Amino acid sequence: MPIILPHILQPDGLAHIQQRLKAAEWQDGRATAGDQAAQVKRNQQLAHDEPLAVELRALVLRGLDAQPLFLSAALPKRIYPPRFNRYAGQANAFGRHVDGAVRYAPVSRERVRTDLSCTVFLSAPASYDGGELVIHGAGTAPQAIKLPAGSAVLYPGTSVHEVTPVTRGERLAAFFWIESLVRLQEQRRLLFEMDMALMQLRNDSGESAAAVALTGCYHNLLRLWADT
């Protein structure tokens, strides 16, 4: 189930990232793709150790830290450092693929299990045609996602997904993966739904006895399922 994260980046930070990416030196995105993905990947990326990438990923991570919805939905244990890509011209699409199960993070030298994938949209939707992120679910209709600049989508790393061809303009985005404290998708979904219901209960009734009791249930389930 994709989860939309609005306004990961505030206008000033977003404008700074957009401006800095105008001067970026892009490389062929297939350089970091596995054998299957390389056959359908046609985009450009910033090199992982490029100083510009290091600067801009810090802004993305800062935005995530300030987004309670991200923390509730992902329950992050490790985050693969965000990377940046561009779709335009001939390098304009990424066919159906599944992300690799484990990624090696060069900076921390840790291996990150890709429980969740995340895309942060950096270009205004009206500035380009195409470029939808399409997520294919087992037994469900594909979901095409194209968000306002500065917003993000979080979705299971097990999903088959693609980026449709950009036929006008350019699509800039940040992308990364999360290893969650809770490995199983269904358990994360239940915890997220309980957390959202608790927030609504508090808004309606304050810190009632029911809210306190259900908060205890939430944390006991997290204690049972979390791998720290």
URSULNOR-V977107 format. One record per helix or strand of 2 or more residues. SS is the DSSP state (a for helix, b for strand). FROM is the first residue (numbers start at 1). LEN is the number of residues. Records with the same first field share a line. If there is no record, write none. Layout:
# URSULNOR-V977107
SS: FROM-LEN ; FROM-LEN
This chain:
# URSULNOR-V977107
b: 3-3 ; 27-2 ; 41-2 ; 44-2 ; 76-4 ; 83-6 ; 93-5 ; 102-4 ; 110-4 ; 116-6 ; 129-2 ; 133-4 ; 143-3 ; 152-5 ; 160-4 ; 166-3 ; 171-10
a: 11-11 ; 29-4 ; 35-4 ; 51-15 ; 68-7 ; 125-3 ; 185-21 ; 209-17
